[in-house]
Amino acid sequence: MKQEVAETRALQVLGWLAGDEDLLPVFMGATGVSEADLRARAAEPEFLASVLDFVLMDDQWVISAVGALGWPPQDVVTIRTALPGGHLPNWT
């Protein structure tokens, strides 16, 4: 997946997260971002990567996000690998 496509899709995940009034405060507390930071940094690939890292911490969050967005669950990992710092390790 190209980074531009991944950024667009990660922005959709951020939109889903911003609309979840229970989970958004957890994200903001865990990362220390404010609402102003969310708006200011929404276009930064590194910030979008941190959003996906957060969502990937809990299977239920992934399921909720992809259910709302109409994606298969593995898309979240695919998107994350296309963003900065997301390359999968080579264990061989």
Secondary structure as GFF3:
##gff-version 3
##sequence-region A 1 92
A	DSSP	alpha_helix	3	18	.	.	.	ID=ss1
A	DSSP	alpha_helix	24	31	.	.	.	ID=ss2
A	DSSP	alpha_helix	35	41	.	.	.	ID=ss3
A	DSSP	alpha_helix	45	55	.	.	.	ID=ss4
A	DSSP	alpha_helix	59	69	.	.	.	ID=ss5
A	DSSP	alpha_helix	74	81	.	.	.	ID=ss6
###
